Amino acid sequence: MNPLYNIWNYNYIQQQAQQQYHQNQVQQVLDTAQKLQDYLDNVDKVDPAYQSAMTAACCAVLADYAKKHGII
């Protein structure tokens, strides 16, 4: 098929947009999983004397997130 024809083909454009959206979402999932792994690796590095401060700081972040999204 002539590539120039595809610039006017609505179905082709929709398909390409959906494929790009899917690829972006898959990449976001992988990035998020890696960030969670980084977080957990960093938790292991916190000295036990600072664990409660870390827990409080993380809970504050989670509470802000919950408020932002109407969970609490």
KOLBA-515776 format. One record per atom (N, C-alpha, C): residue number from 1; residue in three letters; atom name; x, y, z. Coordinates in nm, 4 decimals, always signed. Layout:
BEGIN
{site NUM, ALA, CA, {X, Y, Z}}
...
// end
This chain:
BEGIN
{site 1, MET, N, {+0.0849, -0.1184, +0.0000}}
{site 1, MET, CA, {+0.0000, +0.0000, +0.0000}}
{site 1, MET, C, {+0.0889, +0.1241, +0.0000}}
{site 2, ASN, N, {+0.0470, +0.2199, -0.0729}}
{site 2, ASN, CA, {+0.1197, +0.3453, -0.0828}}
{site 2, ASN, C, {+0.1187, +0.4162, +0.0530}}
{site 3, PRO, N, {+0.2363, +0.4474, +0.1109}}
{site 3, PRO, CA, {+0.2410, +0.5140, +0.2420}}
{site 3, PRO, C, {+0.1680, +0.6478, +0.2446}}
{site 4, LEU, N, {+0.1637, +0.7169, +0.1315}}
{site 4, LEU, CA, {+0.0939, +0.8453, +0.1285}}
{site 4, LEU, C, {-0.0566, +0.8270, +0.1456}}
{site 5, TYR, N, {-0.1086, +0.7139, +0.1013}}
{site 5, TYR, CA, {-0.2508, +0.6872, +0.1183}}
{site 5, TYR, C, {-0.2869, +0.6819, +0.2670}}
{site 6, ASN, N, {-0.1957, +0.6303, +0.3479}}
{site 6, ASN, CA, {-0.2229, +0.6124, +0.4906}}
{site 6, ASN, C, {-0.2407, +0.7436, +0.5662}}
{site 7, ILE, N, {-0.1900, +0.8538, +0.5130}}
{site 7, ILE, CA, {-0.2087, +0.9799, +0.5847}}
{site 7, ILE, C, {-0.3534, +1.0250, +0.5797}}
{site 8, TRP, N, {-0.4333, +0.9676, +0.4885}}
{site 8, TRP, CA, {-0.5752, +1.0010, +0.4787}}
{site 8, TRP, C, {-0.6645, +0.8876, +0.5280}}
{site 9, ASN, N, {-0.6050, +0.7771, +0.5678}}
{site 9, ASN, CA, {-0.6804, +0.6590, +0.6100}}
{site 9, ASN, C, {-0.7072, +0.6673, +0.7602}}
{site 10, TYR, N, {-0.8319, +0.7008, +0.7952}}
{site 10, TYR, CA, {-0.8675, +0.7208, +0.9359}}
{site 10, TYR, C, {-0.8438, +0.5950, +1.0190}}
{site 11, ASN, N, {-0.8799, +0.4788, +0.9673}}
{site 11, ASN, CA, {-0.8610, +0.3540, +1.0421}}
{site 11, ASN, C, {-0.7135, +0.3275, +1.0695}}
{site 12, TYR, N, {-0.6297, +0.3534, +0.9717}}
{site 12, TYR, CA, {-0.4853, +0.3361, +0.9894}}
{site 12, TYR, C, {-0.4331, +0.4314, +1.0966}}
{site 13, ILE, N, {-0.4788, +0.5551, +1.0918}}
{site 13, ILE, CA, {-0.4352, +0.6549, +1.1902}}
{site 13, ILE, C, {-0.4791, +0.6129, +1.3303}}
{site 14, GLN, N, {-0.6031, +0.5669, +1.3433}}
{site 14, GLN, CA, {-0.6530, +0.5191, +1.4729}}
{site 14, GLN, C, {-0.5718, +0.4007, +1.5232}}
{site 15, GLN, N, {-0.5433, +0.3079, +1.4344}}
{site 15, GLN, CA, {-0.4654, +0.1894, +1.4713}}
{site 15, GLN, C, {-0.3270, +0.2296, +1.5198}}
{site 16, GLN, N, {-0.2638, +0.3217, +1.4487}}
{site 16, GLN, CA, {-0.1307, +0.3676, +1.4885}}
{site 16, GLN, C, {-0.1356, +0.4396, +1.6228}}
{site 17, ALA, N, {-0.2392, +0.5186, +1.6452}}
{site 17, ALA, CA, {-0.2529, +0.5899, +1.7731}}
{site 17, ALA, C, {-0.2740, +0.4909, +1.8875}}
{site 18, GLN, N, {-0.3558, +0.3891, +1.8650}}
{site 18, GLN, CA, {-0.3794, +0.2885, +1.9687}}
{site 18, GLN, C, {-0.2528, +0.2090, +1.9982}}
{site 19, GLN, N, {-0.1794, +0.1767, +1.8935}}
{site 19, GLN, CA, {-0.0546, +0.1029, +1.9119}}
{site 19, GLN, C, {+0.0467, +0.1872, +1.9909}}
{site 20, GLN, N, {+0.0558, +0.3146, +1.9589}}
{site 20, GLN, CA, {+0.1479, +0.4030, +2.0307}}
{site 20, GLN, C, {+0.1061, +0.4179, +2.1763}}
{site 21, TYR, N, {-0.0250, +0.4321, +2.1996}}
{site 21, TYR, CA, {-0.0758, +0.4416, +2.3365}}
{site 21, TYR, C, {-0.0399, +0.3155, +2.4151}}
{site 22, HIS, N, {-0.0610, +0.2000, +2.3547}}
{site 22, HIS, CA, {-0.0289, +0.0729, +2.4197}}
{site 22, HIS, C, {+0.1197, +0.0662, +2.4532}}
{site 23, GLN, N, {+0.2041, +0.1006, +2.3588}}
{site 23, GLN, CA, {+0.3490, +0.0979, +2.3824}}
{site 23, GLN, C, {+0.3884, +0.1926, +2.4952}}
{site 24, ASN, N, {+0.3274, +0.3107, +2.4986}}
{site 24, ASN, CA, {+0.3561, +0.4067, +2.6059}}
{site 24, ASN, C, {+0.3137, +0.3521, +2.7416}}
{site 25, GLN, N, {+0.1979, +0.2870, +2.7465}}
{site 25, GLN, CA, {+0.1489, +0.2323, +2.8728}}
{site 25, GLN, C, {+0.2367, +0.1160, +2.9208}}
{site 26, VAL, N, {+0.2795, +0.0305, +2.8299}}
{site 26, VAL, CA, {+0.3693, -0.0799, +2.8664}}
{site 26, VAL, C, {+0.4995, -0.0234, +2.9219}}
{site 27, GLN, N, {+0.5531, +0.0792, +2.8576}}
{site 27, GLN, CA, {+0.6767, +0.1406, +2.9065}}
{site 27, GLN, C, {+0.6553, +0.2040, +3.0435}}
{site 28, GLN, N, {+0.5398, +0.2672, +3.0650}}
{site 28, GLN, CA, {+0.5098, +0.3271, +3.1952}}
{site 28, GLN, C, {+0.5035, +0.2212, +3.3038}}
{site 29, VAL, N, {+0.4443, +0.1071, +3.2737}}
{site 29, VAL, CA, {+0.4381, -0.0038, +3.3703}}
{site 29, VAL, C, {+0.5792, -0.0492, +3.4060}}
{site 30, LEU, N, {+0.6643, -0.0668, +3.3058}}
{site 30, LEU, CA, {+0.8013, -0.1102, +3.3311}}
{site 30, LEU, C, {+0.8785, -0.0065, +3.4122}}
{site 31, ASP, N, {+0.8609, +0.1216, +3.3789}}
{site 31, ASP, CA, {+0.9285, +0.2287, +3.4536}}
{site 31, ASP, C, {+0.8819, +0.2315, +3.5997}}
{site 32, THR, N, {+0.7519, +0.2164, +3.6206}}
{site 32, THR, CA, {+0.6969, +0.2188, +3.7559}}
{site 32, THR, C, {+0.7480, +0.1008, +3.8375}}
{site 33, ALA, N, {+0.7512, -0.0165, +3.7774}}
{site 33, ALA, CA, {+0.8026, -0.1348, +3.8467}}
{site 33, ALA, C, {+0.9494, -0.1151, +3.8844}}
{site 34, GLN, N, {+1.0275, -0.0545, +3.7954}}
{site 34, GLN, CA, {+1.1689, -0.0298, +3.8254}}
{site 34, GLN, C, {+1.1825, +0.0707, +3.9395}}
{site 35, LYS, N, {+1.0979, +0.1718, +3.9423}}
{site 35, LYS, CA, {+1.1030, +0.2708, +4.0503}}
{site 35, LYS, C, {+1.0643, +0.2088, +4.1839}}
{site 36, LEU, N, {+0.9683, +0.1169, +4.1797}}
{site 36, LEU, CA, {+0.9325, +0.0460, +4.3026}}
{site 36, LEU, C, {+1.0495, -0.0384, +4.3511}}
{site 37, GLN, N, {+1.1183, -0.1046, +4.2586}}
{site 37, GLN, CA, {+1.2357, -0.1833, +4.2956}}
{site 37, GLN, C, {+1.3441, -0.0937, +4.3543}}
{site 38, ASP, N, {+1.3658, +0.0224, +4.2945}}
{site 38, ASP, CA, {+1.4639, +0.1186, +4.3466}}
{site 38, ASP, C, {+1.4258, +0.1627, +4.4874}}
{site 39, TYR, N, {+1.2966, +0.1902, +4.5085}}
{site 39, TYR, CA, {+1.2488, +0.2295, +4.6409}}
{site 39, TYR, C, {+1.2779, +0.1201, +4.7433}}
{site 40, LEU, N, {+1.2421, -0.0025, +4.7092}}
{site 40, LEU, CA, {+1.2634, -0.1127, +4.8036}}
{site 40, LEU, C, {+1.4114, -0.1353, +4.8310}}
{site 41, ASP, N, {+1.4943, -0.1207, +4.7293}}
{site 41, ASP, CA, {+1.6398, -0.1320, +4.7499}}
{site 41, ASP, C, {+1.6893, -0.0227, +4.8438}}
{site 42, ASN, N, {+1.6338, +0.0983, +4.8318}}
{site 42, ASN, CA, {+1.6728, +0.2085, +4.9193}}
{site 42, ASN, C, {+1.6236, +0.1892, +5.0620}}
{site 43, VAL, N, {+1.5070, +0.1285, +5.0784}}
{site 43, VAL, CA, {+1.4566, +0.1002, +5.2128}}
{site 43, VAL, C, {+1.5574, +0.0133, +5.2883}}
{site 44, ASP, N, {+1.6144, -0.0837, +5.2191}}
{site 44, ASP, CA, {+1.7122, -0.1728, +5.2819}}
{site 44, ASP, C, {+1.8384, -0.0991, +5.3274}}
{site 45, LYS, N, {+1.8648, +0.0173, +5.2702}}
{site 45, LYS, CA, {+1.9857, +0.0926, +5.3025}}
{site 45, LYS, C, {+1.9672, +0.1858, +5.4227}}
{site 46, VAL, N, {+1.8424, +0.2059, +5.4659}}
{site 46, VAL, CA, {+1.8163, +0.2986, +5.5771}}
{site 46, VAL, C, {+1.8547, +0.2312, +5.7080}}
{site 47, ASP, N, {+1.9342, +0.3014, +5.7840}}
{site 47, ASP, CA, {+1.9783, +0.2513, +5.9143}}
{site 47, ASP, C, {+1.8556, +0.2291, +6.0028}}
{site 48, PRO, N, {+1.8532, +0.1219, +6.0814}}
{site 48, PRO, CA, {+1.7386, +0.0951, +6.1684}}
{site 48, PRO, C, {+1.7013, +0.2121, +6.2591}}
{site 49, ALA, N, {+1.7977, +0.2930, +6.2972}}
{site 49, ALA, CA, {+1.7695, +0.4074, +6.3835}}
{site 49, ALA, C, {+1.6827, +0.5119, +6.3120}}
{site 50, TYR, N, {+1.6800, +0.5078, +6.1790}}
{site 50, TYR, CA, {+1.6044, +0.6049, +6.1002}}
{site 50, TYR, C, {+1.4805, +0.5436, +6.0351}}
{site 51, GLN, N, {+1.4529, +0.4179, +6.0648}}
{site 51, GLN, CA, {+1.3400, +0.3491, +6.0025}}
{site 51, GLN, C, {+1.2065, +0.4173, +6.0344}}
{site 52, SER, N, {+1.1878, +0.4611, +6.1583}}
{site 52, SER, CA, {+1.0594, +0.5227, +6.1924}}
{site 52, SER, C, {+1.0417, +0.6569, +6.1204}}
{site 53, ALA, N, {+1.1487, +0.7323, +6.1044}}
{site 53, ALA, CA, {+1.1413, +0.8586, +6.0306}}
{site 53, ALA, C, {+1.1085, +0.8314, +5.8841}}
{site 54, MET, N, {+1.1686, +0.7276, +5.8279}}
{site 54, MET, CA, {+1.1411, +0.6909, +5.6893}}
{site 54, MET, C, {+0.9953, +0.6479, +5.6743}}
{site 55, THR, N, {+0.9473, +0.5688, +5.7671}}
{site 55, THR, CA, {+0.8084, +0.5218, +5.7625}}
{site 55, THR, C, {+0.7113, +0.6402, +5.7689}}
{site 56, ALA, N, {+0.7382, +0.7338, +5.8594}}
{site 56, ALA, CA, {+0.6514, +0.8516, +5.8723}}
{site 56, ALA, C, {+0.6526, +0.9341, +5.7441}}
{site 57, ALA, N, {+0.7692, +0.9532, +5.6849}}
{site 57, ALA, CA, {+0.7794, +1.0312, +5.5616}}
{site 57, ALA, C, {+0.7048, +0.9619, +5.4475}}
{site 58, CYS, N, {+0.7192, +0.8311, +5.4377}}
{site 58, CYS, CA, {+0.6498, +0.7562, +5.3324}}
{site 58, CYS, C, {+0.4987, +0.7586, +5.3537}}
{site 59, CYS, N, {+0.4547, +0.7490, +5.4776}}
{site 59, CYS, CA, {+0.3114, +0.7556, +5.5069}}
{site 59, CYS, C, {+0.2544, +0.8923, +5.4709}}
{site 60, ALA, N, {+0.3309, +0.9975, +5.4917}}
{site 60, ALA, CA, {+0.2856, +1.1319, +5.4554}}
{site 60, ALA, C, {+0.2679, +1.1428, +5.3040}}
{site 61, VAL, N, {+0.3593, +1.0848, +5.2289}}
{site 61, VAL, CA, {+0.3480, +1.0857, +5.0826}}
{site 61, VAL, C, {+0.2242, +1.0076, +5.0395}}
{site 62, LEU, N, {+0.2027, +0.8917, +5.0993}}
{site 62, LEU, CA, {+0.0850, +0.8107, +5.0663}}
{site 62, LEU, C, {-0.0445, +0.8824, +5.1024}}
{site 63, ALA, N, {-0.0460, +0.9513, +5.2159}}
{site 63, ALA, CA, {-0.1653, +1.0259, +5.2565}}
{site 63, ALA, C, {-0.1940, +1.1394, +5.1582}}
{site 64, ASP, N, {-0.0906, +1.2107, +5.1139}}
{site 64, ASP, CA, {-0.1091, +1.3173, +5.0149}}
{site 64, ASP, C, {-0.1658, +1.2588, +4.8850}}
{site 65, TYR, N, {-0.1149, +1.1446, +4.8444}}
{site 65, TYR, CA, {-0.1634, +1.0789, +4.7227}}
{site 65, TYR, C, {-0.3107, +1.0418, +4.7391}}
{site 66, ALA, N, {-0.3454, +0.9850, +4.8531}}
{site 66, ALA, CA, {-0.4837, +0.9430, +4.8789}}
{site 66, ALA, C, {-0.5774, +1.0632, +4.8777}}
{site 67, LYS, N, {-0.5350, +1.1744, +4.9372}}
{site 67, LYS, CA, {-0.6168, +1.2950, +4.9367}}
{site 67, LYS, C, {-0.6345, +1.3500, +4.7956}}
{site 68, LYS, N, {-0.5265, +1.3494, +4.7181}}
{site 68, LYS, CA, {-0.5277, +1.4002, +4.5813}}
{site 68, LYS, C, {-0.6277, +1.3227, +4.4960}}
{site 69, HIS, N, {-0.6408, +1.1933, +4.5223}}
{site 69, HIS, CA, {-0.7257, +1.1074, +4.4404}}
{site 69, HIS, C, {-0.8597, +1.0758, +4.5074}}
{site 70, GLY, N, {-0.8889, +1.1456, +4.6168}}
{site 70, GLY, CA, {-1.0188, +1.1315, +4.6824}}
{site 70, GLY, C, {-1.0393, +0.9989, +4.7516}}
{site 71, ILE, N, {-0.9326, +0.9328, +4.7889}}
{site 71, ILE, CA, {-0.9424, +0.8042, +4.8579}}
{site 71, ILE, C, {-0.9757, +0.8266, +5.0051}}
{site 72, ILE, N, {-0.9190, +0.9323, +5.0612}}
{site 72, ILE, CA, {-0.9520, +0.9682, +5.2005}}
{site 72, ILE, C, {-0.9951, +1.1134, +5.2051}}
// end
